[in-house]
């Protein structure tokens, strides 16, 4: 249960102000069709994070536990630093909709926007850390939905009222604490 709850919370916080949340704002403002956008986000995130969770489980089976502890600790600290850097959205990521429809555009843009993104890397690290990839994938996908679905419904008005710097700082702090605890072998606390 810890793997599910921590994965959900960390990703929901880390996703606030992330490029995929900005993409959700843009798609919602442009197409005004929330259902296909939300379904596209869910499908893309489930597949993307499913692959990341499988990679995390594979890494766990292939790497010595002591080496894995150092890799995971450094990864969590790296994600803490990365979380403090705000994302920008590229205009071309929304142009795909002209050819694929709203669901297809959302699916493709979200899937590729998440490739190598901090939430995908967090899913890999969390799946390796907890050795419970299914719970982590469900948690990280839920975290994405918690952050992105409100963006679809309320757009930029909602974003302007949230202190993104504070949200990013909290998420970075959680990643940093997880990294330090993992490095010192105290990771059994979470």
N, C-alpha and C positions, 0 to 999 in steps of 0.2 A: 504494500500500500504506500510505503514511503516513496518508492520509485515513481509511482503514478502522481502523487501529490507534489513532490519536489519538481518533477519534470514539467508538470502543468504550470506551477507557479513561476518557475524560473523562465520558461519560454514566454509565458504571457507578459511578464515584465520586460524581458529582453526585446520582445516584438513591438512594444510601444514605440512609435516613431521610426520603426524599421522601414526599409524600402518596400517590403511586401504590404505593410499597413498603408503606406502612402499609395501603393498601387491599388489597394482596395478602395481608397478614397477616390482616386482618379477614375477607376472603372465605374464606380457607383455614380459619380457625378456625370460621367459621359453617357452611360447607357440607361441609368435609372431602372435597372432590372435586378433587384437584389437576389432573387432565388437562384437564377443561373450563376450569378457571381459567387454566392455562398457555396453552391454545389461544386463549382470549379475549384474554389479554394480548398474545400474538403477533400476532393479527389486528388488534387495535385499534392497536397500536404501529406495525405495518407500514403501515397506511393513513394514520395520523396523521403519521408521520415521512415517508412518501412524499410527502404533500401539502406538508409543510414543506421537503423537499429540492427539490421542483419550484419552490416559491416562491423558495428560495435561488438556484437556477439562473436563474430569471427575473430576479431582482434583479441578478445579475451581468451579464446581457445588457442591462439597461436603465440602469445607473448607471455614470458615469464611474469608471475605476479609482482615481483619487486620492480622489474622494469616497467610494467604496466602502471604501477602506482606513480612512478616519476613522470611517465608520459601523461597520465590523466591529470596529475597535479599541475603540471606545466600547461596543459591544455585549458584547464579551468581558469588559471591565472591569465592566460592569453585571451580567453573569451571575456574576462573581466575588463581587460584593456580595450578590446575591440568594441565592447558594448558602449564604452564612453564616446566612441566616434560616431556621429550621426550619419545616417545613410541618405543618399539622394536617389531619386527615381529618374530613369532615362525615358524620354518621350517615346522612343521607338518600341519600348516594351508594351505600349498600349495600341500600337498600329496593327497588330495581328488580328484584332477583332473584325477588321474590314473583310477578312477572308474566312474566318472560322466561326463567326457568331460569338455571342457573349460568353457562353459556357466554354467553348473551345479556346477563346482568347484568354479567359481567366485561367483555365487549366494550364495552357502552354506557358503563359507569362509567369504564373506563380511557380510552376515546376522549375523553370530555368532560373528564376530570381532566387529560389532557395538553394540552387546548386552552389556549394561552397560558402553559403551564408552561415552566420554564427549559429542560427537555430539548427541547421543541419549538422554542423560540427558538434553542437551541444548534444544533439540526439545520439551521435556516435559515441561521444564521451560518456554520456549518462548510461547508455545501453551497456557499454563496457564496464562502467563502474558498478552498476547494480546487478549485472548478469540477469536482467529481466527485460529483454528487449521488447516484448509485447506491451508490458505495462509502461515502459518508457515511450514507445511510439504512440500509444493511446494518450499518454500525458502530454507529450510535446504537440501532438495534433490538437488536442483539446486546448492547450495554451495558445496555439496559433488562432484557433477559432474564437477564443475569448477576446483576443486582441483585435482580430480582423473583422469579425461580424459586426460589432458596433460601428466600425469605420464604414462599413457598407451602408448602414442605416442612417447615420447622422453626419457623415462626412466631415468636412473641415471645421465645422462649428465645434464639434466635440474635441478635436485635436488642439484647438486654440486654447481651450480651458485646462488642459492637463499640463503640468510642469514637466516637460519631457526630460529636462536635465536631471530632475530629482528621480524620476522613474528609471532613467538609465543608470544613475548613481546607485540606486537600490539594487538593480539587477547586477551591476558590476560588483557590488559588495558581496552579494550572494555567491557569485562565481568565484570571487577571490577567497572567501571563507572556505568554500568547498575545495579549492585548490590547495590552500594551506593545510587544511585538515587531512586531505589526501596525501600530501607530501610527508606529513609527520605521522602518517599511519593512524590518525584518529578518525578516519572517515566512517567508522562504524556508528558515529553519532547521528548520521543522517542517511 
